[in-house]
């Protein structure tokens, strides 16, 4: 992977640098936790680059992006003829990265069966390819795992093995979200705008003090990933003159105008579920374009989705068919919508809402 570095001078970033240095001095397993987009793969790469394994490979795999039926082959490999399409022997990541580092992103999304297979490998280093009747090899790899989930909650829900958690959680590094290290935002903005200006062969945009203040005040729910995307957008859309506050996206301006501390009598800060529900019911966006991509990218939790579904059932008095219309989907999407909710354990029982009065949304509230 390309060389990366930590950008920032905040206390959280300085502490993270020390934790990376400590982790690099040993071969202990590392568990990285933090919200989506905080840079967990960058931290994993820095640990590898500073360790004694830096002259060998670091192989990264997003466990959530590979179906469970293929994940075992990706990790452990397979032998010829073990399944349809297995025309030759294929080594897995653990074998390819021998003497190096394996970065397992989104480890919290793996199935219990895959967790058992990983645990066996971590205990003895033996690699059993799919279809083999014996261990093919042993591998000495360092494991760095990452997740944006609370694994202790997953353990309580019987969705993650406690023994695997304690195997991985030798060194635990929490990466703070961007809103907890606002001092880093100006440096990150300058760094990414310079990078994208070089890539797109354009001048670096100049930001007015008001624009910088708005960006520093913004909560950055997508963290560094979101800041990178915005930096590239500002470079590509550069106009003559500096970028002012009014040139920033509406979501940035809307969130940055919230006061840091609200009076006790003021309404609570809207949650992610509140904001997405407003997009569906007030702004008229489709569930498939507003909610589905964020859920699949792990930028929202199952609990967020259940809250949205619960509010929809309350408004439709327990009717999923009416919810399809409420969430701006065609009627034929009824079964795919229910199948999606069922697959991800987000289908909420509707009986309790059948006797509730319907909640009305005024038509004029919808965006034109």
Secondary structure, 3 states (H helix, E strand, C coil): CCCCCCCCCCHHHHHHHHHHHHHHCCCCCEEEECCCCCCHHHHHHHHHHHCCCCCCCEEEEEHHHCCHHHHHHHHHEECCCCCCCCCCCEECHHHHCCCCEEEEECHHHCCHHHHHHHHHHHHHCEECCECCCCCCEECCCEEEEEECCCHHHHHHCCCCCHHHHHHHCCEEEECCCHHHCHHHHHHHHHHHHHHHHHHHCCCCCCECHHHHHHHHHCCCCCHHHHHHHHHHHHHHCCCCCCECHHHCCHHHHHHHCCCCCCCCCCCCCCCHHHHHHHHHHCCCCCHHHHCHHHHHCCCCCHHHHHHHHHHHHHHHCCCHHHHHHHCCCCHHHHHHHHHHHHHCCCCCCCHHHCCCCCCCCCHHHCCC
